[in-house]
């Protein structure tokens, strides 16, 4: 048996031409349909650009100092265990209770938080403990200077009690 590699390419080409092969790309559409497709593509591109620009603006626009400070303060309050009403909306009586002897911002709880911060930060290392205590004392001195040389009574008691 002999296998031939001779192929009549002319006959094959004629057959392919006569098969009348069509693709989806040859479908005729009306000019109205073309206009509709163009409008949809344009609208989708505009929507995508608007969303992209809006997202970029949201990411790149910095929060105001007030917003940032407010968020930081709320985070701080949460970190120390305060989950009550926003501080700015407290009545005078409610605020007084918070700074009273048994309040979350009273001398006992505040001095414990300060001392625990230094102790936990040292993690059993005596040098780190001494550095933390030194930093705490310096912080009270800095606060005293900001208050004009004399801290309010309750803050001074926190300082005395925390070391």
C-alpha positions in Angstrom: 0.0 0.0 0.0 1.3 3.4 -1.0 0.3 6.6 0.7 0.4 9.7 -1.5 1.2 13.1 -0.3 0.0 14.8 -3.5 -3.0 16.9 -2.7 -4.8 18.9 -5.3 -4.7 22.3 -3.6 -6.6 23.9 -6.5 -9.6 21.7 -5.9 -9.5 22.2 -2.2 -9.4 26.0 -2.6 -12.4 25.9 -4.9 -14.4 23.8 -2.4 -13.6 26.2 0.5 -14.7 29.2 -1.5 -18.0 27.6 -2.5 -18.8 26.5 1.1 -19.9 30.1 1.8 -18.6 30.2 5.4 -20.1 33.0 7.5 -19.2 34.2 11.0 -21.0 36.3 13.5 -18.9 39.2 12.3 -20.5 39.3 8.9 -24.0 39.7 10.2 -25.5 42.9 9.0 -27.1 45.2 11.5 -29.0 48.4 11.1 -27.5 51.8 11.7 -30.0 52.2 14.6 -28.5 49.0 16.2 -25.0 50.4 15.7 -26.0 53.6 17.3 -27.5 51.7 20.3 -24.4 49.6 20.7 -22.2 52.7 20.6 -24.4 54.4 23.2 -24.1 51.4 25.5 -20.4 51.2 25.1 -20.1 54.9 25.8 -22.3 54.7 28.9 -20.4 51.7 30.3 -17.1 53.5 29.7 -18.4 56.7 31.4 -19.8 54.7 34.4 -16.4 52.9 34.8 -14.5 56.1 34.7 -16.8 57.8 37.1 -16.5 54.9 39.6 -12.7 54.9 39.1 -12.3 58.6 39.7 -14.7 58.6 42.6 -12.8 55.7 44.2 -9.4 57.5 43.7 -10.8 60.7 45.2 -12.1 58.8 48.2 -8.8 57.1 48.7 -6.6 60.2 48.1 -8.6 62.9 50.0 -7.3 63.1 53.5 -9.7 63.3 56.4 -9.8 66.6 58.2 -7.7 67.0 61.3 -10.9 67.0 63.3 -12.2 63.8 61.8 -8.8 62.1 62.3 -8.5 63.3 65.9 -12.1 62.3 66.7 -11.5 58.8 65.3 -8.3 58.5 67.2 -10.0 59.6 70.4 -12.9 57.2 69.9 -10.4 54.4 69.4 -8.5 55.4 72.5 -11.7 55.4 74.6 -12.6 51.9 73.2 -9.0 50.6 73.9 -9.2 51.6 77.6 -12.7 50.1 78.0 -15.0 53.1 77.7 -18.1 52.2 75.7 -20.5 54.8 77.0 -22.1 57.8 75.4 -19.9 60.1 73.3 -18.0 62.3 75.6 -19.2 65.5 74.0 -22.9 64.5 74.6 -22.5 63.8 78.4 -24.4 65.9 80.9 -22.3 67.6 83.6 -23.5 64.9 86.1 -22.6 62.1 83.8 -19.1 63.6 83.2 -18.6 64.1 86.9 -19.4 60.4 87.5 -16.8 59.3 85.0 -14.0 61.3 86.8 -15.3 60.3 90.3 -13.3 58.0 92.6 -14.9 54.9 91.1 -15.4 56.2 87.5 -13.5 54.9 84.5 -11.5 58.2 84.4 -11.2 58.5 88.1 -7.8 58.4 90.0 -7.9 54.7 90.8 -8.7 53.3 87.4 -6.5 55.8 85.5 -3.5 55.3 87.7 -3.9 51.5 87.3 -4.0 51.9 83.5 -0.9 54.0 83.5 1.0 51.6 85.8 -0.1 48.5 83.8 1.0 50.2 80.6 4.5 50.6 81.9 4.6 47.1 83.5 3.2 45.4 80.4 5.4 47.3 78.1 8.5 46.2 80.0 7.6 42.6 79.6 9.7 41.6 82.6 12.8 43.5 81.5 14.0 45.8 84.3 15.7 48.3 81.9 12.6 48.6 79.9 10.5 49.1 83.1 12.9 51.9 84.3 12.7 53.5 80.9 8.9 53.3 80.9 8.7 54.8 84.4 11.0 57.6 83.4 8.8 58.2 80.3 5.7 58.3 82.5 7.2 60.8 84.9 8.4 63.0 82.0 4.9 62.8 80.5 3.5 64.2 83.7 6.1 67.0 83.7 5.3 67.9 80.1 1.6 68.0 81.0 2.3 70.1 84.0 4.2 72.6 81.8 1.2 72.7 79.4 -1.1 73.5 82.3 1.0 76.5 83.3 3.2 74.8 85.9 0.5 73.1 88.1 -1.6 70.1 87.2 -5.3 69.9 88.3 -5.7 68.0 91.6 -7.1 64.8 90.1 -4.3 64.5 87.5 -1.6 65.2 90.2 -3.2 62.3 92.3 -3.0 60.0 89.2 0.7 60.8 89.0 1.3 60.2 92.7 -0.6 57.0 92.7 0.8 55.5 89.5 4.4 55.3 90.7 
